[in-house]
Amino acid sequence: QAYVSYSNIAALTHLAAKPGWEITSTLDGVKIWTHEEGDVLSLKVEMQVKIPSHLAFSLLSDFTFRQQWDKHFLTCEVLQAVNEDEKIYYVTSPPMTGHRPRDFVILVSQRQPCKPSEPYIVAVKSVILPSMPPSSEYCRSEILCAGFQIHSDSNSSCTVCYFNQVTSGVMPYLAANLTGSSKSIEDTALECIKFLE
């Protein structure tokens, strides 16, 4: 268990530190970056938010708030509070055209910074929970590595970076966005900023 939560935080930290991020769009205080490696596409969304970093951390680390700003979250419930820094959630997503709705069992690990220069971290990855087997109603999906890094800019503002490592299965959802025919990433980011502020 300790290893899983450590690897969750470590994977996000490693992803954030990778060289070769390319900026693809800048709009209203939201910057979108991508990183490609083999068939893995990673996404980074950077948002400037006018609230203190510790407050953004407390709002973003509680995933039951997520459906207030992210339309990809239909429902979200806590299955297990492992300890005060780790929770396992069950999430359902609305169906895309021609597909069953998707569901996820995710571990969310949160860490406060040890030094002022370090970010707050909220890391997310899929886990297998025997009490929540896949059902025929949903398409069980996997999150490899996702989450937030929150950097303090001043006493009243912070930079929130959202990361998501995407496998080829999720590509169709993002492809439309990255070619500019859909603005769902920007829209979600703007909703997130509005929710936080």
KAMO-V527454 format. One record per residue. RES is the residue in one small letter. SS is DSSP state (H for helix, E for strand, - for the rest). PSI is psi as a letter, one per 20 degrees, with the letter a starting at -180 (999 if undefined). Layout:
# KAMO-V527454
res	ss	psi
RES	SS	PSI
RES	SS	PSI
This chain:
# KAMO-V527454
res	ss	psi
q	-	g
a	H	h
y	H	g
v	H	g
s	H	h
y	H	g
s	H	h
n	H	g
i	H	g
a	H	g
a	H	g
l	H	g
t	H	g
h	H	g
l	H	g
a	H	h
a	H	i
k	-	q
p	-	r
g	-	j
w	-	p
e	E	p
i	E	p
t	E	h
s	E	q
t	E	p
l	E	p
d	-	l
g	-	j
v	E	p
k	E	p
i	E	p
w	E	q
t	E	q
h	E	p
e	E	p
e	E	o
g	-	c
d	-	j
v	E	p
l	E	p
s	E	q
l	E	p
k	E	p
v	E	o
e	E	p
m	E	p
q	E	p
v	E	p
k	-	l
i	-	q
p	-	q
s	H	h
h	H	h
l	H	g
a	H	h
f	H	g
s	H	h
l	H	h
l	H	h
s	H	i
d	-	o
f	H	i
t	H	i
f	H	i
r	H	h
q	H	i
q	H	h
w	-	i
d	-	o
k	-	i
h	-	i
f	-	o
l	-	g
t	E	q
c	E	p
e	E	q
v	E	p
l	E	h
q	E	p
a	E	o
v	E	g
n	E	a
e	-	i
d	-	i
e	E	p
k	E	q
i	E	p
y	E	q
y	E	p
v	E	p
t	E	q
s	E	q
p	-	q
p	-	q
m	-	r
t	-	p
g	-	j
h	-	q
r	-	q
p	-	q
r	E	q
d	E	q
f	E	q
v	E	o
i	E	q
l	E	p
v	E	o
s	E	p
q	E	q
r	E	p
q	-	q
p	-	q
c	-	h
k	-	q
p	-	h
s	-	i
e	-	q
p	-	q
y	E	q
i	E	p
v	E	o
a	E	q
v	E	p
k	E	q
s	E	q
v	-	r
i	-	p
l	-	o
p	-	h
s	-	i
m	-	m
p	-	q
p	-	q
s	-	r
s	-	i
e	-	h
y	-	q
c	E	o
r	E	p
s	-	r
e	-	p
i	-	o
l	-	g
c	E	p
a	E	r
g	E	a
f	E	q
q	E	p
i	E	o
h	E	p
s	E	p
d	E	h
s	E	a
n	-	i
s	-	j
s	E	q
c	E	r
t	E	p
v	E	p
c	E	p
y	E	p
f	E	q
n	E	p
q	E	p
v	E	p
t	-	r
s	H	h
g	H	h
v	H	i
m	H	g
p	H	h
y	H	h
l	H	h
a	H	g
a	H	h
n	H	g
l	H	h
t	-	i
g	-	j
s	-	i
s	-	q
k	-	k
s	H	h
i	H	g
e	H	g
d	H	g
t	H	g
a	H	g
l	H	h
e	H	h
c	H	g
i	H	g
k	H	g
f	H	g
l	H	h
e	-	999
